[in-house]
């Protein structure tokens, strides 16, 4: 597939309204990739092709698909979806949830099965 064909395909696919409304707010940027090119997907989550790393680096990430976890990246030719494992980003990780547990003891023993579930059932909040 030639570069021109890929570019035209991208424009054609993302000229239509995508089924997901991504926020206009930028949640991060693509800071790097792990290969010279990155596979990208259409709004139906089907693979479309590859994009050069140089064309995606420093582009804004405007959302994350709730079904698949794919990042929505705004490029010069339109919106594309990429796998989070294919790109490096500057997205800050969310803080861990606050729990009432101060001390997590050894997991509870299931006496019938003779095994532990390791879910900290013996959690105590001093």
C-alpha positions in Angstrom: 0.0 0.0 0.0 1.5 3.3 -1.0 1.8 6.4 1.3 -0.7 8.2 -0.9 -3.2 5.3 -0.6 -2.8 5.2 3.2 -3.3 9.0 3.5 -6.4 8.9 1.3 -7.8 6.0 3.3 -7.2 7.9 6.5 -8.9 11.0 5.2 -11.8 8.9 3.9 -12.3 7.0 7.1 -12.0 9.9 9.5 -13.9 12.4 7.4 -17.1 10.7 8.6 -18.2 11.3 12.1 -16.8 8.8 14.5 -19.2 6.9 16.7 -17.4 8.1 19.8 -17.4 11.7 21.0 -13.9 12.4 22.1 -13.4 15.3 24.3 -11.9 18.4 22.8 -9.6 18.4 25.8 -6.1 17.0 25.2 -5.3 14.2 27.7 -1.7 13.8 26.6 0.7 13.5 23.7 2.5 10.7 21.9 6.1 11.1 23.0 7.5 8.1 21.2 6.9 4.7 19.5 8.5 1.3 19.8 8.8 0.8 16.0 9.3 2.9 12.8 5.6 2.7 12.1 2.4 2.1 14.2 -0.7 0.2 13.2 -3.9 2.3 13.4 -7.5 1.5 13.5 -10.8 3.0 12.3 -13.8 4.0 14.3 -15.1 0.4 13.9 -11.9 -0.9 15.6 -10.8 -2.7 12.4 -7.2 -2.3 11.3 -6.7 0.3 8.5 -2.9 0.5 8.0 0.2 1.9 9.4 1.4 5.4 10.0 5.1 6.5 10.3 6.3 7.1 13.8 7.5 10.6 12.7 3.9 11.5 11.8 2.4 10.5 15.1 5.1 11.7 17.6 4.1 14.9 19.4 0.5 14.6 18.3 -2.2 15.2 20.9 -4.2 12.3 22.4 -7.8 13.5 22.7 -9.4 10.5 24.3 -9.5 6.8 25.0 -12.0 4.4 23.5 -14.1 3.0 26.4 -14.6 -0.4 24.8 -11.1 -1.2 23.6 -8.8 1.2 25.4 -7.4 2.5 22.1 -6.0 6.0 22.2 -7.7 8.6 19.9 -4.8 10.6 18.4 -5.4 13.7 16.3 -3.0 13.8 13.4 -2.6 16.2 10.5 -4.8 14.0 8.4 -7.5 13.3 11.0 -8.3 11.2 14.0 -6.8 7.7 14.3 -7.0 5.0 17.0 -3.8 3.3 18.2 -3.0 0.7 20.7 -1.6 2.1 24.0 1.2 -0.5 23.9 2.4 0.8 20.5 3.1 4.3 21.7 4.8 6.1 24.6 2.8 9.0 26.1 3.0 11.7 28.7 -0.3 10.8 30.2 -0.2 10.9 34.0 -1.4 7.7 35.7 -4.4 8.1 37.9 -3.9 8.0 41.7 -4.8 4.7 43.4 -8.1 4.7 45.1 -8.2 5.5 48.8 -9.1 2.5 51.0 -9.9 2.2 54.6 -7.2 -0.4 55.0 -4.1 0.7 56.9 -2.7 -2.7 57.4 -3.1 -5.6 55.0 -2.5 -8.9 56.8 -2.0 -12.2 55.2 -5.0 -13.2 53.0 -7.9 -15.0 54.5 -7.8 -18.8 54.5 -10.5 -20.8 52.9 -10.7 -23.6 55.4 -13.0 -25.8 53.3 -10.6 -25.7 50.3 -7.4 -25.2 52.3 -6.2 -22.2 50.2 -5.9 -18.5 50.5 -7.6 -15.9 48.3 -5.0 -13.2 49.1 -7.6 -10.5 49.0 -6.6 -9.1 52.4 -9.8 -10.2 54.1 -8.0 -9.7 57.4 -7.6 -6.0 56.7 -7.7 -3.9 59.8 -8.1 -0.1 60.0 -6.4 0.6 63.4 
